[in-house]
């Protein structure tokens, strides 16, 4: 079992404390204190943006090449990837519907948008424009821009091409990208460790310039995301278990309680993976042949909670800025959130990094956007813990459904206890 240190060493408590200190500092000092500490938030946002492109490149290429390298697993790969695309798409659409119905950002005062020029909003005018936007003419130019739809598309194809190589070159190239991914995860962890300082600067700036009125909108936004995650975890995923696997959702949920608790406490599906593998094999009853393939792939490409958060978060930001995204723009958000969630690293707050990709897909950028994302960070930790649990639960549902489709009859036959070692 993963050992947990003192409460004050845990990142979520540090962020909560930084949020309280930032609110107090902004309320007492007002706008005069903003220049002294606001730069901390700006620096943190720049660090997050710095790692976006390399993190996506190494994550997607490493993940796709590793899970698709065996031609004998073609059928299993197709089932697994098909389930993950379906579940992520359903999560995104859930977030899309709720944000359009609740409109948590409507009339919110998170930044003084009247004092500066709003970023121009970009959108393709047709389906052909979307396709042209996805397929890059120049990959280097797409990386430099960055045009993240094109980057993600190329990385998926390149990962599949690596998997199709003979063993010797495949191992050499795949090993390079896997090592690069491990290094990027380490770097991401270092930057996320600075989150308390970033939160302190961002919240001080927000409260010092706009007061506490912004927290009402953040509270409604938080409730909207939480409602979407609840719907996906307790309605949509159980329906998939019933319809696709003929599995009792109550039995599956009770068998998965331990990894769900670990996922919630660590906010990392990667850190939870060893517990998930053990539980899915010993309690859910899935064979090692299925679990060892489906679950590591899920920790790489299946991020239902993250995908929902990205879509809903971008629409929330557009509402705060006074934009009403049309159906074509929202479909671009859906597509980008789906692709971006495939590249989300299995580390805490990865969704915070990835959301910038989705914002770029509709041209939402600039200091106002950065300020709103910083404000969202203040309440991101509990949401991150919740969406990680959704990610892990979706992975386990996929493993159970695919095992049933492969003829394994003992899957979730009963609520089991983990055998004593």
Secondary structure, 3 states (H helix, E strand, C coil): CCCCCCHHHCHHHHHHHHHHHHHHHHHHHCHHHHHHHHHHHHHHHHHHHHCHHHHHHHHHHHHHHHHCCCHHHHHHHHHHHHHHHHHHHHHHHHHHHHHHHHCCCCCCCCCCHHHCCCCCCCCCCCHHHHHHHHCCCCHHHHHHHCCHHHHHHHHHHHHHHHHCCCHHHHHHHHHHHHHHHHHHHHHHHHHHHCHHHHHHHHHHHHHHHHCCCHHHHHHHHHHHHHHHHHHHHHHHHHHHHHHHHCCCHHHHHHHCHHHHHHHHHHCCHHHHHHHHHHHHHHHHCCCHHHHHHHHHHHHHHCCHHHHHHHHHHHHHHHHHCCCCCCHHHHHHHHHHHHHHHHCCCCCCCHHHHHHHHHHHHCCCCCHHHHHHHHHHHCCHHHHHHHHHHHHHHHHHHHHHHHHHHCCCCCCCCCCCCCCCC
